[in-house]
Amino acid sequence: MMYGRRFVRMARDPARSLVVAVAAIALVGCAKTEGTGGSDSTIASNTQTASTSACAGDNGGITLPTGFCATVFADTIGHVRHIVVATNGDVYVNTWSGPYYSGPTHSGGFLVALRDTNNDGKADIVKRFGPDAQQQNGGGTGIGLYKGALYAEEGNTSEKRIVRYEISTASMTPKSPTSETIVGGLPANGDHPMHPFAIDASGNMYMDIGSATNSCQIKNRTLESSGHKPCTELQTRAGIWRYDANKTNQKFSPAERYATGIRNAVGIAFDPGGQLYSTQHGRDQLVDNWPKRYTAVQGQNLPAEELLKIEQGGDYGWPTCYFDGTQAKLVLAPENGGDGGKALGDCPTKKGPEAYFPAHWAPDGLVFYSGSLFPARYKGGAFIAFHGSWNRAPGAQQGYNVVFVPFSAGKPVDPAKYEIFADGFAGGPLGPDANDKAAHRPTGITQGPDGALYITDDKGGRIWKVTYKGSGK
């Protein structure tokens, strides 16, 4: 997926935007806001509207399996990206602005703290902090908690950094307006300038450095442009980098690369055993750039999106290879001599996915469920938030949902099978060129200490809290 092209389309219907905004204000009118200045046949869906007798309201407009309920935890708070929840239940999100979204930037910082004081599933205290747009900050995607401190991505369109704030539990906000830089000099140019990350118990911080291009062509996203050989972009992009969350003033460099060949790993998380996983956004424009080698149907349905098991030194194939979900294997990309999916080259030596999904759905959030609130079958499995497609023409746009991947013995039960867990975010069917009309686009997902799931939306600025009220556990 390419973020630039998707995001600039978002808010071109003022009348519709006003309707959405009015409805959102009605949902969270009691919140107190403070600024501190600073082929898809693999789907095994059991999604349906949860029982109205068990759930209050309409689940915030989304559909869930029977027994599950959702509340709108917060709304219209900016382009909400990733999310974390502290042990006391306080919620923290990072929001993003800049050229990837249209419309005015909100006032105040891009980091948001939210608290539900009466346990009704809705935040009634909302506070913003961190540098604002006037301080040349555009927010970001990455956010995490480690040793009671909040780590977050911030910066401008030229350079990003990961910073640390010591948080006051009483105020929910930083003890000092000044943050500490953990890693600076992160690249913020090109197609994928976001830096999501995950921190393990020892303080190892694993971070996505997405590719600057679609497929490392000599001329990016250009008709029949060959690929760079070698793709020197891999030295500083398209992989997972590792840093120490306990150290300050680290500088980005090729030396900290942990794994390579990952075009854009927006979702990063550990499974219950501590194994690192990431999602991968598959490349775009097979048929647009190589119409002599691919049909329109192939362009619509290739390549698959992926869930990767990350190992140190692993090479996951980009840009030389892409994963063909119809053949269930990595095949040679056209920029490197591929012929529509028949040639393999050295792709069999690369690491394939643990699970795969329909093309162009854009996996943005990942969490492994470890709670006891949901039925036992969910424990240890993966929830993935899909941001939705922009380039599935001539087919209708798809994604805009949250799927569940059952795991057993540390691996997916079936790499080609998944369940639609939450749907309805788009607000209705979409046509081939209608992704800008989606009401909401799932982006981040995490688990709270009570076992609830939180899902973010970077289109309408909404956060849902999903709980289970059914009898079957």
C-alpha positions as CSV (number, residue, x, y, z in Angstrom):
1,M,0.0,0.0,0.0
2,M,1.1,3.6,-0.5
3,Y,-0.1,6.0,2.2
4,G,0.2,9.2,0.3
5,R,-2.3,8.3,-2.4
6,R,-4.8,6.9,0.1
7,F,-4.8,9.6,2.6
8,V,-5.1,12.7,0.4
9,R,-8.5,11.5,-0.7
10,M,-10.1,11.4,2.7
11,A,-12.3,14.5,3.2
12,R,-13.6,15.8,-0.1
13,D,-17.3,15.6,0.7
14,P,-18.0,18.5,3.1
15,A,-21.7,17.8,3.6
16,R,-21.1,14.1,4.5
17,S,-18.3,15.1,6.8
18,L,-20.6,17.5,8.6
19,V,-23.1,14.7,9.2
20,V,-20.4,12.4,10.5
21,A,-19.1,15.1,12.8
22,V,-22.5,16.0,14.3
23,A,-23.1,12.3,15.0
24,A,-19.7,11.9,16.6
25,I,-20.2,15.0,18.8
26,A,-23.5,13.6,20.1
27,L,-21.8,10.3,21.0
28,V,-19.1,11.9,23.2
29,G,-20.6,15.2,24.2
30,C,-19.9,14.6,27.9
31,A,-16.1,14.1,27.4
32,K,-13.9,16.7,29.0
33,T,-11.0,17.7,26.7
34,E,-7.9,19.3,27.9
35,G,-4.8,20.5,25.9
36,T,-1.5,20.8,27.6
37,G,0.1,22.7,24.7
38,G,2.9,21.0,24.6
39,S,-10.7,-14.2,-4.6
40,D,-11.6,-14.1,-1.2
41,S,-13.1,-17.6,-0.6
42,T,-10.7,-18.1,2.4
43,I,-12.9,-16.0,4.7
44,A,-14.5,-18.1,7.5
45,S,-16.7,-15.3,8.9
46,N,-18.9,-15.6,12.0
47,T,-19.6,-11.9,12.1
48,Q,-23.1,-10.7,12.9
49,T,-24.7,-8.0,14.8
50,A,-24.3,-8.7,18.5
51,S,-27.5,-9.3,20.5
52,T,-29.4,-6.1,21.2
53,S,-30.5,-7.5,24.5
54,A,-26.9,-7.8,25.6
55,C,-25.4,-4.6,24.1
56,A,-26.4,-1.0,24.7
57,G,-26.7,1.0,21.4
58,D,-25.5,-0.2,18.0
59,N,-21.9,-1.1,18.8
60,G,-20.7,2.2,17.4
61,G,-21.9,1.2,13.9
62,I,-19.8,-2.0,13.6
63,T,-20.8,-5.7,13.6
64,L,-19.4,-8.3,15.9
65,P,-19.9,-12.0,16.7
66,T,-22.8,-12.8,18.9
67,G,-22.0,-12.1,22.6
68,F,-19.6,-9.3,21.8
69,C,-20.4,-5.6,22.4
70,A,-18.7,-2.4,21.5
71,T,-18.8,1.2,22.8
72,V,-17.5,4.3,21.2
73,F,-14.7,5.0,23.7
74,A,-13.8,8.3,22.0
75,D,-14.6,10.1,18.8
76,T,-13.3,12.8,16.4
77,I,-9.9,13.1,18.2
78,G,-7.7,13.3,15.1
79,H,-6.2,10.7,12.8
80,V,-5.7,8.1,15.4
81,R,-2.9,5.6,14.6
82,H,-1.6,3.1,17.2
83,I,-2.8,2.6,20.8
84,V,-1.6,1.3,24.1
85,V,-3.4,0.8,27.5
86,A,-1.7,1.2,30.8
87,T,-2.2,-1.2,33.7
88,N,-4.6,1.2,35.4
89,G,-6.7,1.3,32.2
90,D,-5.6,4.7,30.9
91,V,-5.5,4.8,27.1
92,Y,-2.8,6.5,25.0
93,V,-2.9,7.1,21.3
94,N,-0.6,8.7,18.7
95,T,-2.3,10.8,16.0
96,W,-0.8,11.8,12.7
97,S,-1.2,14.8,10.3
98,G,0.7,16.3,7.5
99,P,0.4,15.6,3.7
100,Y,-1.1,12.2,4.2
101,Y,-4.4,13.6,5.4
102,S,-6.6,16.5,4.1
103,G,-8.3,19.0,6.3
104,P,-7.1,21.2,9.1
105,T,-4.8,20.0,11.9
106,H,-6.3,19.9,15.4
107,S,-5.0,22.2,18.0
108,G,-2.7,20.8,20.8
109,G,-0.3,18.0,20.8
110,F,-0.6,14.8,18.8
111,L,-0.4,12.4,21.8
112,V,-3.7,11.8,23.5
113,A,-4.5,10.4,27.0
114,L,-8.0,9.1,27.7
115,R,-9.6,7.9,30.9
116,D,-13.0,6.3,31.7
117,T,-13.7,7.3,35.3
118,N,-17.1,5.6,35.6
119,N,-16.5,2.3,33.8
120,D,-19.2,2.9,31.1
121,G,-16.8,2.1,28.2
122,K,-16.5,5.8,27.2
123,A,-13.6,8.2,28.0
124,D,-14.8,11.2,30.0
125,I,-11.3,12.7,30.4
126,V,-9.3,13.5,27.3
127,K,-6.0,15.3,27.4
128,R,-3.5,16.2,24.6
129,F,0.2,16.7,25.1
130,G,3.5,16.8,23.3
131,P,4.6,19.3,20.6
132,D,1.9,20.6,18.3
133,A,1.9,21.6,14.7
134,Q,3.2,25.1,15.5
135,Q,6.4,23.3,16.8
136,Q,6.8,21.6,13.5
137,N,5.4,18.3,14.7
138,G,3.1,16.1,12.6
139,G,2.6,13.3,15.1
140,G,3.1,9.7,14.1
141,T,2.1,6.1,14.3
142,G,4.4,4.4,16.8
143,I,3.5,4.4,20.5
144,G,4.4,2.1,23.4
145,L,4.7,1.7,27.2
146,Y,7.8,0.5,29.0
147,K,8.7,0.8,32.7
148,G,5.9,3.2,33.3
149,A,7.1,5.6,30.6
150,L,5.4,6.4,27.3
151,Y,7.4,6.1,24.1
152,A,6.1,7.7,20.9
153,E,7.0,8.7,17.4
154,E,7.0,12.3,16.5
155,G,8.7,14.7,14.1
156,N,8.1,16.5,10.8
157,T,8.0,15.4,7.1
158,S,11.8,15.3,6.9
159,E,12.8,13.4,10.0
160,K,11.2,11.4,12.8
161,R,12.3,10.4,16.2
162,I,11.2,8.1,19.1
163,V,10.9,10.0,22.3
164,R,10.1,9.0,26.0
165,Y,7.9,10.8,28.5
166,E,7.7,10.0,32.2
167,I,4.0,9.9,32.9
168,S,2.2,11.0,36.0
169,T,-0.5,8.4,36.9
170,A,-2.5,11.1,38.6
171,S,-2.6,13.6,35.7
172,M,-2.2,11.0,32.9
173,T,0.3,13.4,31.3
174,P,4.1,13.9,31.4
175,K,5.8,14.9,34.6
176,S,7.9,17.3,32.5
177,P,7.0,19.0,29.1
178,T,10.4,18.0,27.9
179,S,10.9,14.5,26.4
180,E,14.0,12.4,26.0
181,T,15.1,11.3,22.5
182,I,15.5,7.5,22.4
183,V,16.3,7.3,18.6
184,G,16.7,10.2,16.3
185,G,17.3,10.7,12.6
186,L,14.6,8.3,11.4
187,P,13.8,8.7,7.7
188,A,10.5,10.3,6.9
189,N,10.5,10.6,3.1
190,G,9.1,8.4,0.5
191,D,6.0,6.1,0.4
192,H,6.1,4.8,3.9
193,P,7.4,7.3,6.5
194,M,5.8,5.8,9.6
195,H,7.7,4.1,12.5
196,P,5.5,1.7,14.5
197,F,7.4,-0.4,17.1
198,A,7.1,-2.9,19.9
199,I,9.2,-3.2,23.1
200,D,10.0,-6.5,24.9
201,A,10.5,-7.1,28.6
202,S,14.2,-6.5,28.3
203,G,13.8,-3.1,26.5
204,N,14.6,-4.3,23.0
205,M,12.7,-2.0,20.7
206,Y,11.8,-3.4,17.3
207,M,10.8,-0.8,14.8
208,D,9.5,-0.7,11.2
209,I,11.4,1.3,8.7
210,G,9.1,1.1,5.7
211,S,10.3,1.2,2.1
212,A,10.6,4.6,0.3
213,T,9.3,3.0,-2.9
214,N,6.7,0.5,-4.1
215,S,9.1,-2.0,-5.6
216,C,12.6,-0.4,-5.8
217,Q,12.1,0.6,-9.4
218,I,14.6,2.9,-11.1
219,K,11.6,5.2,-11.5
220,N,9.1,4.6,-8.7
221,R,5.6,3.4,-9.8
222,T,6.4,3.9,-13.5
223,L,5.4,1.8,-16.5
224,E,7.9,-1.0,-17.1
225,S,10.7,0.6,-15.1
226,S,13.1,-2.1,-14.0
227,G,14.3,-2.6,-10.5
228,H,17.5,-1.3,-9.0
229,K,20.1,-4.1,-8.9
230,P,21.1,-4.3,-6.2
231,C,18.3,-2.5,-4.3
232,T,20.5,-0.3,-2.1
233,E,17.4,1.1,-0.4
234,L,17.4,-2.1,1.7
235,Q,20.4,-0.8,3.6
236,T,18.3,1.9,5.3
237,R,14.7,0.9,4.6
238,A,12.2,-2.0,4.2
239,G,13.0,-3.9,7.4
240,I,12.9,-4.2,11.1
241,W,15.5,-2.3,13.2
242,R,16.4,-3.0,16.8
243,Y,17.3,-0.4,19.4
244,D,17.5,-0.2,23.2
245,A,14.6,1.5,24.9
246,N,16.7,2.1,28.0
247,K,19.2,4.3,26.2
248,T,18.9,7.9,25.0
249,N,20.3,9.7,22.0
250,Q,20.7,6.7,19.7
251,K,21.1,7.5,16.0
252,F,19.5,5.7,13.2
253,S,21.9,3.8,11.0
254,P,22.1,0.6,8.9
255,A,24.0,-1.2,11.7
256,E,20.8,-1.8,13.8
257,R,18.9,-3.6,11.0
258,Y,17.4,-6.8,12.5
259,A,15.5,-8.2,9.5
260,T,15.1,-7.2,5.9
261,G,12.9,-7.5,2.8
262,I,9.8,-6.2,4.6
263,R,8.1,-3.6,2.5
264,N,6.1,-2.0,5.3
265,A,5.5,-3.7,8.7
266,V,2.9,-1.4,10.3
267,G,1.7,-4.0,12.7
268,I,4.3,-5.3,15.1
269,A,3.6,-7.4,18.2
270,F,4.9,-10.3,20.4
271,D,2.9,-13.5,20.7
272,P,2.3,-14.9,24.3
273,G,5.7,-16.7,24.2
274,G,7.6,-13.6,23.3
275,Q,8.1,-14.4,19.6
276,L,8.1,-11.2,17.4
277,Y,5.7,-11.0,14.5
278,S,4.8,-8.3,12.0
279,T,2.4,-7.7,9.2
280,Q,3.5,-6.8,5.7
281,H,1.8,-4.5,3.2
282,G,2.1,-6.2,-0.2
283,R,3.4,-4.2,-3.2
284,D,1.1,-2.3,-5.5
285,Q,0.5,-1.8,-9.2
286,L,1.4,-5.2,-10.8
287,V,-0.9,-4.6,-13.7
288,D,-0.6,-0.8,-13.8
289,N,3.2,-1.0,-14.3
290,W,3.4,-4.3,-16.1
291,P,0.2,-4.6,-18.2
292,K,1.9,-7.1,-20.6
293,R,2.6,-9.5,-17.8
294,Y,-0.6,-9.3,-15.6
295,T,-4.3,-9.3,-16.2
296,A,-6.6,-6.8,-14.4
297,V,-7.9,-9.6,-12.2
298,Q,-4.3,-10.5,-11.2
299,G,-3.7,-6.8,-10.3
300,Q,-6.8,-6.8,-8.2
301,N,-6.0,-10.0,-6.3
302,L,-2.2,-10.0,-6.1
303,P,-0.1,-10.0,-4.0
304,A,-1.4,-11.3,-0.7
305,E,-1.0,-9.4,2.5
306,E,1.1,-11.2,5.1
307,L,1.7,-12.1,8.7
308,L,5.4,-12.7,9.3
309,K,7.3,-14.5,12.0
310,I,10.3,-12.2,12.5
311,E,13.8,-13.8,13.0
312,Q,17.1,-12.0,13.3
313,G,18.8,-11.8,9.9
314,G,15.7,-13.0,8.1
315,D,15.1,-11.9,4.5
316,Y,11.4,-11.8,3.7
317,G,11.8,-11.1,-0.1
318,W,10.9,-7.5,-0.9
319,P,11.5,-6.2,-3.6
320,T,12.8,-9.3,-5.4
321,C,9.7,-11.4,-4.6
322,Y,6.1,-11.1,-3.7
323,F,3.7,-13.7,-2.1
324,D,1.2,-15.1,-4.6
325,G,-1.8,-16.2,-2.5
326,T,-3.3,-18.2,-5.3
327,Q,-0.2,-20.4,-5.5
328,A,0.7,-20.0,-1.8
329,K,4.4,-19.2,-2.5
330,L,6.8,-16.4,-3.2
331,V,7.4,-15.7,-6.9
332,L,9.7,-13.4,-8.8
333,A,8.7,-9.7,-9.1
334,P,8.4,-8.3,-12.7
335,E,11.0,-5.6,-11.9
336,N,13.5,-8.4,-11.5
337,G,12.5,-10.6,-14.4
338,G,9.2,-12.1,-13.2
339,D,6.7,-13.2,-15.8
340,G,3.3,-13.0,-14.2
341,G,3.9,-15.5,-11.4
342,K,5.7,-18.4,-13.1
343,A,9.3,-17.6,-12.5
344,L,10.7,-18.1,-9.0
345,G,14.3,-17.0,-9.2
346,D,15.9,-17.2,-5.7
347,C,12.5,-16.6,-4.0
348,P,12.4,-20.1,-2.5
349,T,15.4,-19.0,-0.3
350,K,13.4,-16.2,1.2
351,K,11.1,-16.4,4.3
352,G,7.4,-16.7,3.5
353,P,4.5,-15.7,5.7
354,E,2.9,-17.6,8.6
355,A,-0.5,-16.5,7.3
356,Y,-1.8,-14.6,4.4
357,F,-4.8,-12.5,3.4
358,P,-6.5,-10.9,0.4
359,A,-4.5,-8.3,-1.7
360,H,-4.4,-4.6,-0.8
361,W,-6.3,-4.8,2.5
362,A,-3.5,-3.0,4.2
363,P,-2.8,-4.6,7.6
364,D,-2.0,-1.8,10.1
365,G,-2.5,-3.1,13.6
366,L,-1.6,-6.5,15.3
367,V,-2.2,-7.9,18.8
368,F,-2.1,-11.4,20.2
369,Y,-4.9,-12.0,22.6
370,S,-3.8,-13.0,26.1
371,G,-6.8,-12.1,28.2
372,S,-9.5,-14.2,29.8
373,L,-12.5,-12.0,29.0
374,F,-13.1,-13.5,25.6
375,P,-14.0,-17.1,25.0
376,A,-11.1,-19.5,25.4
377,R,-10.7,-20.1,21.6
378,Y,-9.4,-16.6,21.2
379,K,-6.5,-17.0,23.6
380,G,-3.2,-16.9,21.8
381,G,-4.7,-16.0,18.5
382,A,-3.9,-12.9,16.5
383,F,-6.2,-9.9,15.8
384,I,-5.3,-7.8,12.8
385,A,-6.8,-4.4,11.9
386,F,-7.0,-3.8,8.1
387,H,-7.0,-0.2,7.0
388,G,-8.7,-1.0,3.7
389,S,-7.7,-0.9,0.0
390,W,-7.4,1.9,-2.5
391,N,-6.3,-0.1,-5.6
392,R,-8.5,-3.1,-6.2
393,A,-10.1,-1.8,-9.4
394,P,-11.9,-3.2,-11.4
395,G,-13.1,-4.9,-8.2
396,A,-14.8,-3.1,-5.3
397,Q,-12.5,-1.8,-2.5
398,Q,-12.2,-4.2,0.4
399,G,-10.7,-4.6,3.9
400,Y,-11.8,-2.0,6.4
401,N,-12.2,-4.7,9.0
402,V,-10.6,-6.6,11.9
403,V,-9.8,-10.3,11.4
404,F,-9.0,-13.1,13.9
405,V,-6.4,-15.8,13.1
406,P,-6.6,-18.8,15.4
407,F,-3.3,-20.1,16.6
408,S,-2.4,-23.6,18.0
409,A,1.0,-24.7,19.3
410,G,2.6,-21.3,18.4
411,K,1.4,-21.2,14.7
412,P,-1.8,-20.4,12.8
413,V,-4.2,-23.3,12.6
414,D,-4.3,-22.8,8.8
415,P,-2.2,-20.1,7.1
416,A,-5.0,-19.4,4.5
417,K,-7.9,-19.3,7.0
418,Y,-9.1,-16.4,9.1
419,E,-12.3,-15.0,10.5
420,I,-13.9,-11.6,10.1
421,F,-14.2,-10.5,13.7
422,A,-15.4,-6.8,13.3
423,D,-16.8,-5.3,10.2
424,G,-19.0,-2.4,9.1
425,F,-16.3,0.3,9.6
426,A,-16.7,1.6,6.0
427,G,-20.4,2.3,6.5
428,G,-21.6,0.4,3.5
429,P,-20.4,-1.2,0.2
430,L,-17.6,0.6,-1.7
431,G,-17.0,0.7,-5.4
432,P,-13.7,0.4,-7.3
433,D,-12.7,3.9,-6.6
434,A,-14.6,4.7,-3.4
435,N,-12.1,4.2,-0.5
436,D,-12.3,7.9,0.3
437,K,-16.0,7.4,1.1
438,A,-15.3,5.0,3.9
439,A,-16.7,6.3,7.2
440,H,-13.9,4.7,9.3
441,R,-10.6,2.9,8.6
442,P,-9.3,0.5,11.3
443,T,-5.7,1.3,12.1
444,G,-4.5,0.3,15.6
445,I,-5.6,-2.5,17.9
446,T,-4.5,-3.5,21.4
447,Q,-5.8,-5.3,24.5
448,G,-6.6,-3.6,27.8
449,P,-5.8,-5.1,31.3
450,D,-9.4,-6.2,31.6
451,G,-9.2,-8.2,28.4
452,A,-11.2,-5.8,26.2
453,L,-10.0,-4.9,22.7
454,Y,-9.5,-1.4,21.6
455,I,-9.7,-0.5,17.9
456,T,-8.7,2.9,16.4
457,D,-9.8,4.7,13.2
458,D,-7.6,7.2,11.5
459,K,-10.4,8.5,9.2
460,G,-13.0,9.6,11.6
461,G,-10.9,9.7,14.8
462,R,-12.9,7.0,16.6
463,I,-11.9,4.4,19.2
464,W,-14.0,1.4,20.0
465,K,-13.8,-0.7,23.1
466,V,-14.9,-4.3,22.5
467,T,-16.0,-6.5,25.4
468,Y,-17.7,-9.9,25.7
469,K,-21.1,-10.3,27.4
470,G,-22.1,-13.7,26.1
471,S,-22.4,-16.9,28.1
472,G,-20.1,-19.2,26.1
473,K,-16.5,-19.2,27.4
